Amino acid sequence: MSVLKTFFKDTVIYGLAIVLPRLINFLLVRLHTDVLPNEGYSENTEFYVVAAFFNVILTYGMETSFFRFFSKNKDKDRVLSTAIITIVVSTFIFGILLFLFRVPISEALRINTDFYSLLVGITLIDTLIVIPFAYLRVTGRPIKFASIKLINVFIMVLLNVLLLSTTYGSEGLRSLFNVENNVEYIFIANLIASAFVLILVLPYFFKAKLNFEFKVLKQFLSYGWPIMIAGLAFVINENLDKWLLPQLEGEFVNGAYSACYKLAVFMTLFIQAFRMGAEPFFFNHSVKENATQTYATILKYFTIVGALGLMFVVIYIDLLRPIFIKKESYLLALDIVPIVLLANLCLGIYHNLSIWYKLTDRTRFGMYISLTGAAITIGFNIMFIPKIGFMACAYATLIAYSLMMLISYVLGRKYYPVPYDLSRIAIYLIVSTSLSFITYYHLDRNILLGTVFLLLFVVIVAFLERKELKLILKKNRISN
């Protein structure tokens, strides 16, 4: 099986593991927006913003560090054992501190004290399962990985429906919990689903004999701390808007913005699925012949698929939107969707480009780039939200991710040159973005003309890539 074929096979399986559960979970947006007022949905969003910060801090770059050293170290049991012992001990210590200082922390983070224990519980469990999931990925077990992910989302969705739905809800189940605010049911469902996953991955905690190695831990920490800082910066880029809006524009506006932001989930899911398959692939194939050419080809086709996704969602947004958001009060922020989609496509390209600093062990550059993006996000939001409202948040995200993408490319040329086909990538980005924005902002979201534009883009791609596509198909027939 060819290298590219292996990559795409694993990416499809990991994609199903990530996209399908999250897509099913995304369907809960309709349930949540139907049941919760804008203010309640804002509260739900702020809860998961804080959870994202906690997750980055508690994992401190261990997942990527594990990929790096498990792939290159011959004594893999020692690497696995050290990673598991480290993450279990640190999670236990963090958990004690978070509960001891629950009052000042919850007040500082503006989290309802009734929700705080649920937040900590979810975060601690999600931290513990990081290494078992990373082990499944790096050892090439995508089906096992996907199965556990699907079980997790099935439990979460089922509990959400039983606890929140006015049609299919269970009064008996609801009576088990002393809940005054419906939004708390969402967090309870999450906690129970995460606990089930922890039970399922428990055998992987005992996969290797206890063999803690300080030298390996030092490598983990040295490699991982810049990734943690970069992760915190990424959380700022992705979530600061949803943290500032309640204070500057009110909970009602933040609820609408957060719900419409979810409509960009299709691009986000594509990027996450890609990263699940790509990250271990890039590490495992870095020593292969023509590795850089493979990376260049992957980025080009990533851009093509991402551009098609951008156009599809923007053109058919009036058909997709009612499936997920029905309440008119949430449509206040619909105009952010094309901008956020483009921003996330730039982020996906950045993730492709960022392989240079991971493969050359220059993770500090990832930290610097992410901090630059975070600085732009903070400054732009604070400066322009009072002037243009929630649209400032969308523009800030686009500017930050675009700049991160450009900086990563320039630095990558110096430290790990990859022969990216810049002209083709630029054509696909410019054409898809122009046609999408014309359809949405200037043609009043005309579906017929938008469909013509989408077909035109497909024709352009087919024409420009005809030779390579024929070659790939020919190789595929021969291999079969």
C-alpha positions as CSV (number, residue, x, y, z in Angstrom):
1,M,0.0,0.0,0.0
2,S,1.4,3.4,-1.0
3,V,2.4,5.9,1.7
4,L,-0.4,8.4,0.6
5,K,-3.0,5.6,0.4
6,T,-2.1,4.5,4.0
7,F,-2.3,8.1,5.1
8,F,-5.7,8.7,3.6
9,K,-7.0,5.3,4.9
10,D,-6.0,6.1,8.5
11,T,-7.3,9.7,8.1
12,V,-10.7,8.4,7.0
13,I,-11.0,6.1,9.9
14,Y,-9.8,8.7,12.4
15,G,-12.1,11.1,10.6
16,L,-15.0,8.9,11.3
17,A,-13.8,8.6,14.9
18,I,-13.7,12.4,15.3
19,V,-16.2,13.7,12.7
20,L,-19.0,11.3,13.2
21,P,-19.2,11.6,17.1
22,R,-18.8,15.4,16.9
23,L,-21.3,15.7,14.1
24,I,-23.8,13.7,16.1
25,N,-22.9,15.8,19.1
26,F,-23.3,18.9,16.9
27,L,-26.9,17.8,16.3
28,L,-27.4,18.6,20.0
29,V,-27.1,22.3,19.1
30,R,-30.6,22.2,17.9
31,L,-31.8,20.6,21.2
32,H,-29.8,23.0,23.3
33,T,-30.9,26.1,21.4
34,D,-34.5,24.9,21.5
35,V,-34.4,24.3,25.3
36,L,-32.1,27.1,26.5
37,P,-32.5,30.8,26.1
38,N,-29.6,32.7,24.6
39,E,-28.2,33.5,28.1
40,G,-28.3,29.8,29.0
41,Y,-26.4,28.8,25.8
42,S,-23.9,31.5,26.6
43,E,-23.4,30.0,30.0
44,N,-22.9,26.6,28.5
45,T,-20.3,28.1,26.1
46,E,-18.3,29.8,28.9
47,F,-18.2,26.5,30.8
48,Y,-16.4,24.8,27.9
49,V,-14.1,27.7,27.4
50,V,-12.8,27.3,30.9
51,A,-12.6,23.5,30.4
52,A,-10.4,24.0,27.3
53,F,-8.0,26.1,29.3
54,F,-7.9,23.5,32.0
55,N,-7.3,20.7,29.5
56,V,-4.3,22.4,28.0
57,I,-2.7,23.1,31.4
58,L,-3.3,19.6,32.8
59,T,-1.9,17.8,29.7
60,Y,1.1,20.3,29.4
61,G,2.0,19.1,25.8
62,M,2.2,15.4,26.8
63,E,0.2,14.1,23.9
64,T,2.5,15.4,21.2
65,S,5.6,14.7,23.3
66,F,4.4,11.1,23.6
67,F,4.1,10.8,19.8
68,R,7.5,12.2,19.3
69,F,9.5,10.0,21.7
70,F,7.4,6.8,21.3
71,S,8.1,7.0,17.5
72,K,11.8,7.5,17.9
73,N,12.6,5.5,21.0
74,K,13.4,1.8,20.8
75,D,12.3,1.1,24.4
76,K,8.6,1.9,23.8
77,D,7.4,0.3,27.0
78,R,9.6,2.7,29.0
79,V,8.2,5.7,27.2
80,L,4.6,4.5,27.6
81,S,5.0,3.7,31.3
82,T,6.7,7.0,32.0
83,A,4.0,8.9,30.2
84,I,1.2,7.2,32.1
85,I,2.7,7.5,35.5
86,T,3.5,11.2,34.9
87,I,0.0,12.1,33.7
88,V,-1.7,10.1,36.5
89,V,0.4,11.7,39.3
90,S,0.1,15.2,37.9
91,T,-3.7,14.9,37.4
92,F,-4.1,13.7,41.0
93,I,-2.1,16.7,42.3
94,F,-3.9,19.2,40.0
95,G,-7.3,17.7,41.1
96,I,-6.5,18.3,44.8
97,L,-5.5,21.9,44.2
98,L,-8.5,22.6,42.0
99,F,-10.9,21.3,44.7
100,L,-9.0,23.0,47.6
101,F,-9.2,26.4,45.9
102,R,-12.6,25.9,44.3
103,V,-14.1,29.1,45.7
104,P,-11.5,31.7,44.5
105,I,-11.0,29.8,41.2
106,S,-14.7,29.6,40.4
107,E,-15.2,33.3,41.2
108,A,-12.2,34.4,39.2
109,L,-13.4,32.3,36.1
110,R,-17.0,33.4,36.5
111,I,-18.2,29.8,36.8
112,N,-21.3,29.0,38.8
113,T,-20.2,27.2,42.0
114,D,-22.8,24.5,41.3
115,F,-21.1,23.8,38.0
116,Y,-17.5,23.9,39.2
117,S,-17.2,20.4,40.6
118,L,-18.6,19.0,37.3
119,L,-16.1,21.1,35.4
120,V,-13.2,19.7,37.4
121,G,-14.5,16.2,37.2
122,I,-14.8,16.3,33.4
123,T,-11.4,17.9,33.0
124,L,-9.6,15.4,35.2
125,I,-11.1,12.4,33.4
126,D,-10.4,13.9,30.0
127,T,-6.8,14.4,31.0
128,L,-6.3,10.8,32.2
129,I,-7.5,9.4,28.9
130,V,-5.1,11.4,26.8
131,I,-2.2,8.9,26.8
132,P,-4.3,5.8,26.2
133,F,-5.9,7.5,23.2
134,A,-2.5,8.7,22.0
135,Y,-1.2,5.1,22.3
136,L,-4.0,3.8,20.1
137,R,-3.2,6.4,17.5
138,V,0.6,6.0,17.4
139,T,0.3,2.2,17.3
140,G,-2.1,2.3,14.4
141,R,-5.3,1.1,16.0
142,P,-7.9,3.6,14.5
143,I,-10.8,1.2,14.6
144,K,-10.4,0.7,18.4
145,F,-10.0,4.4,18.8
146,A,-13.1,5.1,16.7
147,S,-15.2,2.5,18.6
148,I,-14.5,4.1,22.0
149,K,-15.2,7.6,20.7
150,L,-18.5,6.5,19.3
151,I,-19.5,4.9,22.6
152,N,-18.7,8.1,24.3
153,V,-20.8,10.3,22.0
154,F,-23.7,7.8,22.1
155,I,-23.9,7.9,25.9
156,M,-23.6,11.7,25.9
157,V,-26.3,12.2,23.2
158,L,-28.6,9.7,24.8
159,L,-28.3,11.4,28.2
160,N,-28.8,14.9,26.7
161,V,-32.0,13.7,25.1
162,L,-33.3,11.9,28.2
163,L,-32.5,14.9,30.4
164,L,-33.4,17.8,28.2
165,S,-35.9,16.8,25.6
166,T,-39.5,17.8,26.2
167,T,-40.7,15.0,23.9
168,Y,-38.4,12.1,24.8
169,G,-37.1,13.2,28.2
170,S,-37.3,10.9,31.2
171,E,-38.8,12.5,34.4
172,G,-37.5,9.5,36.4
173,L,-33.9,10.2,35.3
174,R,-34.2,13.9,35.8
175,S,-35.5,13.3,39.3
176,L,-32.1,11.7,40.2
177,F,-30.4,15.1,40.0
178,N,-31.1,18.1,42.1
179,V,-30.9,20.6,39.2
180,E,-32.4,24.1,39.0
181,N,-30.8,25.2,35.7
182,N,-31.3,23.0,32.6
183,V,-27.8,23.8,31.4
184,E,-26.4,21.7,34.2
185,Y,-27.9,18.6,32.7
186,I,-25.5,19.0,29.7
187,F,-22.5,18.9,32.1
188,I,-23.8,15.9,34.0
189,A,-24.2,14.0,30.7
190,N,-20.7,14.9,29.7
191,L,-19.3,13.7,33.1
192,I,-21.0,10.3,32.9
193,A,-20.0,9.8,29.3
194,S,-16.3,10.6,30.1
195,A,-16.4,8.2,33.1
196,F,-17.5,5.4,30.8
197,V,-14.6,6.1,28.4
198,L,-12.2,6.0,31.3
199,I,-13.4,2.6,32.3
200,L,-13.0,1.4,28.7
201,V,-9.4,2.6,28.4
202,L,-8.3,1.4,31.9
203,P,-6.5,-1.7,30.5
204,Y,-4.1,0.6,28.6
205,F,-2.8,2.0,31.9
206,F,-1.4,-1.4,32.6
207,K,-0.1,-2.1,29.0
208,A,3.5,-1.6,30.0
209,K,5.3,-2.7,33.2
210,L,5.9,0.1,35.7
211,N,9.2,1.6,34.6
212,F,9.5,5.3,35.3
213,E,12.5,7.0,33.7
214,F,13.5,10.6,34.7
215,K,15.5,11.0,31.5
216,V,12.3,10.3,29.4
217,L,10.3,12.7,31.7
218,K,12.9,15.4,31.1
219,Q,12.5,14.9,27.3
220,F,8.8,15.1,27.6
221,L,8.8,18.3,29.6
222,S,11.5,19.9,27.5
223,Y,9.7,19.1,24.3
224,G,6.2,19.7,25.6
225,W,6.2,23.0,27.6
226,P,6.3,25.2,24.5
227,I,3.4,23.1,23.1
228,M,1.5,23.8,26.3
229,I,2.1,27.6,25.9
230,A,1.1,27.3,22.3
231,G,-2.0,25.4,23.3
232,L,-3.0,28.1,25.8
233,A,-2.5,30.7,23.0
234,F,-4.6,28.6,20.7
235,V,-7.4,28.5,23.3
236,I,-7.2,32.3,23.5
237,N,-7.5,32.6,19.7
238,E,-10.4,30.2,19.6
239,N,-12.3,31.2,22.7
240,L,-11.4,34.7,24.0
241,D,-14.3,36.1,21.9
242,K,-16.8,34.0,23.8
243,W,-15.2,35.1,27.1
244,L,-15.2,38.8,26.3
245,L,-18.6,39.1,24.6
246,P,-20.7,38.5,27.7
247,Q,-18.9,41.3,29.5
248,L,-18.9,43.8,26.5
249,E,-22.1,42.9,24.6
250,G,-24.1,40.8,27.1
251,E,-25.0,37.1,27.5
252,F,-27.8,37.3,24.9
253,V,-25.4,38.4,22.1
254,N,-22.8,35.8,23.2
255,G,-25.4,33.1,23.0
256,A,-26.3,34.0,19.4
257,Y,-22.6,34.4,18.5
258,S,-21.7,31.0,20.0
259,A,-24.5,29.2,18.3
260,C,-23.7,30.6,14.9
261,Y,-20.0,29.9,15.4
262,K,-21.0,26.3,15.7
263,L,-22.1,26.4,12.0
264,A,-18.4,26.5,11.1
265,V,-18.1,23.1,12.8
266,F,-17.8,21.3,9.4
267,M,-14.5,22.9,8.8
268,T,-13.4,22.4,12.4
269,L,-14.3,18.7,12.1
270,F,-12.4,18.3,8.9
271,I,-9.3,19.8,10.5
272,Q,-9.5,17.7,13.6
273,A,-10.0,14.5,11.6
274,F,-7.0,15.4,9.5
275,R,-4.8,16.1,12.5
276,M,-5.7,12.8,14.1
277,G,-4.4,10.9,11.1
278,A,-1.7,13.4,10.1
279,E,0.2,13.9,13.4
280,P,1.3,10.3,13.9
281,F,1.8,9.8,10.2
282,F,4.1,12.8,9.9
283,F,6.3,11.6,12.8
284,N,6.4,8.0,11.6
285,H,7.2,8.9,8.0
286,S,9.7,11.7,8.6
287,V,12.7,9.4,7.7
288,K,11.1,8.0,4.6
289,E,12.3,8.8,1.1
290,N,10.6,11.8,-0.5
291,A,8.9,12.7,2.8
292,T,8.8,16.4,2.1
293,Q,7.2,15.8,-1.3
294,T,4.5,13.7,0.4
295,Y,3.9,16.5,2.9
296,A,3.6,19.0,0.0
297,T,1.0,16.8,-1.8
298,I,-1.0,16.4,1.4
299,L,-1.2,20.1,1.9
300,K,-2.4,20.8,-1.6
301,Y,-5.2,18.3,-1.4
302,F,-6.1,19.4,2.2
303,T,-6.5,22.9,0.8
304,I,-8.7,21.6,-2.1
305,V,-11.0,19.7,0.3
306,G,-11.1,22.6,2.8
307,A,-12.0,25.0,0.0
308,L,-14.8,22.8,-1.2
309,G,-16.1,22.6,2.4
310,L,-16.0,26.3,2.7
311,M,-18.0,26.8,-0.4
312,F,-20.5,24.1,0.3
313,V,-21.4,25.5,3.8
314,V,-21.6,29.1,2.7
315,I,-23.6,28.4,-0.4
316,Y,-26.1,26.0,1.3
317,I,-26.2,27.7,4.7
318,D,-29.9,28.5,4.4
319,L,-30.6,24.8,3.9
320,L,-28.2,23.6,6.7
321,R,-29.0,26.3,9.3
322,P,-32.6,25.2,10.1
323,I,-31.4,21.7,10.9
324,F,-29.2,23.0,13.7
325,I,-30.7,26.4,14.8
326,K,-34.4,27.2,14.6
327,K,-34.9,30.0,17.1
328,E,-34.7,33.4,15.4
329,S,-33.0,34.9,18.4
330,Y,-29.9,32.9,17.7
331,L,-29.6,34.1,14.0
332,L,-28.4,37.5,15.1
333,A,-24.8,36.6,14.4
334,L,-25.2,34.5,11.2
335,D,-23.0,36.8,9.1
336,I,-19.9,35.6,11.0
337,V,-20.1,32.1,9.4
338,P,-18.2,32.7,6.1
339,I,-15.4,34.6,7.9
340,V,-15.0,31.9,10.6
341,L,-15.0,29.2,8.0
342,L,-12.1,30.9,6.2
343,A,-10.3,31.5,9.4
344,N,-10.5,27.8,10.3
345,L,-9.3,26.8,6.8
346,C,-6.2,29.0,7.4
347,L,-5.8,27.3,10.8
348,G,-5.9,23.9,9.1
349,I,-3.2,25.0,6.7
350,Y,-1.1,26.3,9.6
351,H,-1.4,22.9,11.3
352,N,0.0,21.3,8.1
353,L,2.8,23.8,7.9
354,S,3.7,23.4,11.6
355,I,5.1,20.0,11.1
356,W,8.5,21.6,10.5
357,Y,9.0,22.7,14.1
358,K,7.7,19.4,15.5
359,L,10.1,17.3,13.4
360,T,13.1,19.5,14.1
361,D,12.3,19.7,17.8
362,R,11.9,23.5,17.6
363,T,8.6,23.5,19.4
364,R,9.4,26.9,21.0
365,F,8.7,28.4,17.5
366,G,5.1,27.0,17.7
367,M,4.8,28.8,21.0
368,Y,6.0,32.1,19.6
369,I,3.7,31.9,16.6
370,S,0.7,31.0,18.7
371,L,1.5,33.8,21.2
372,T,1.6,36.3,18.2
373,G,-1.8,35.1,17.2
374,A,-3.1,35.4,20.8
375,A,-1.8,39.0,21.0
376,I,-3.6,39.9,17.9
377,T,-6.8,38.3,19.1
378,I,-6.7,40.0,22.5
379,G,-5.8,43.5,21.1
380,F,-8.3,43.4,18.2
381,N,-11.2,42.2,20.3
382,I,-10.7,44.6,23.1
383,M,-10.3,47.5,20.6
384,F,-13.1,46.7,18.1
385,I,-15.8,44.8,20.0
386,P,-17.1,48.1,21.5
387,K,-17.1,49.6,17.9
388,I,-18.5,46.9,15.6
389,G,-19.7,44.3,18.1
390,F,-19.4,40.5,17.5
391,M,-18.2,40.9,14.0
392,A,-14.9,42.1,15.5
393,C,-14.5,38.6,17.0
394,A,-14.8,36.9,13.6
395,Y,-12.3,39.4,12.0
396,A,-9.8,38.9,14.8
397,T,-9.9,35.1,14.4
398,L,-9.3,35.4,10.6
399,I,-6.4,37.9,11.0
400,A,-4.8,35.9,13.7
401,Y,-4.9,32.5,11.9
402,S,-3.9,34.0,8.6
403,L,-0.8,35.6,10.1
404,M,0.1,32.4,12.0
405,M,-0.1,30.5,8.7
406,L,2.2,33.0,6.9
407,I,4.7,33.1,9.7
408,S,4.9,29.4,9.9
409,Y,5.5,29.1,6.2
410,V,8.3,31.6,6.1
411,L,10.1,30.0,9.1
412,G,9.5,26.5,7.7
413,R,11.3,27.4,4.5
414,K,14.5,28.1,6.6
415,Y,14.5,25.2,9.0
416,Y,12.7,22.4,7.1
417,P,12.0,23.2,3.4
418,V,9.0,21.5,1.9
419,P,8.3,22.0,-1.9
420,Y,4.7,23.3,-1.4
421,D,2.9,24.1,-4.6
422,L,2.2,27.7,-3.6
423,S,0.7,28.8,-6.9
424,R,-2.0,26.1,-6.9
425,I,-2.7,26.6,-3.2
426,A,-3.1,30.3,-3.7
427,I,-5.5,29.8,-6.7
428,Y,-7.7,27.5,-4.8
429,L,-7.9,29.7,-1.7
430,I,-8.5,32.9,-3.7
431,V,-11.1,31.4,-6.1
432,S,-13.1,29.5,-3.4
433,T,-13.1,32.5,-1.0
434,S,-14.1,35.0,-3.7
435,L,-17.0,32.9,-5.0
436,S,-18.2,32.1,-1.5
437,F,-18.1,35.7,-0.3
438,I,-19.8,37.0,-3.5
439,T,-22.6,34.5,-3.1
440,Y,-23.2,35.3,0.6
441,Y,-22.6,39.0,0.9
442,H,-23.5,40.3,-2.6
443,L,-25.9,37.8,-4.2
444,D,-28.2,37.4,-1.1
445,R,-27.1,33.8,-0.6
446,N,-28.6,32.8,-4.0
447,I,-28.4,29.0,-4.0
448,L,-28.7,28.6,-7.8
449,L,-25.8,30.9,-8.6
450,G,-23.8,29.5,-5.7
451,T,-24.2,26.0,-7.1
452,V,-22.9,27.2,-10.4
453,F,-19.9,28.7,-8.6
454,L,-19.3,25.4,-6.8
455,L,-19.3,23.4,-10.0
456,L,-17.0,26.0,-11.6
457,F,-14.5,25.5,-8.8
458,V,-14.7,21.7,-9.2
459,V,-14.0,22.1,-12.9
460,I,-10.9,24.3,-12.2
461,V,-9.5,21.8,-9.7
462,A,-10.1,18.8,-12.1
463,F,-8.4,20.7,-15.0
464,L,-5.4,21.8,-13.0
465,E,-4.9,18.4,-11.2
466,R,-5.9,16.2,-14.1
467,K,-2.4,14.7,-14.7
468,E,-1.7,14.0,-11.0
469,L,-5.2,12.6,-10.4
470,K,-4.8,10.2,-13.4
471,L,-1.5,9.0,-12.0
472,I,-2.9,8.4,-8.5
473,L,-5.8,6.5,-9.9
474,K,-3.5,4.4,-12.1
475,K,-1.3,3.5,-9.2
476,N,-4.4,2.7,-7.1
477,R,-5.6,0.2,-9.9
478,I,-2.2,-1.4,-10.1
479,S,-1.9,-1.8,-6.3
480,N,-5.4,-3.4,-6.2
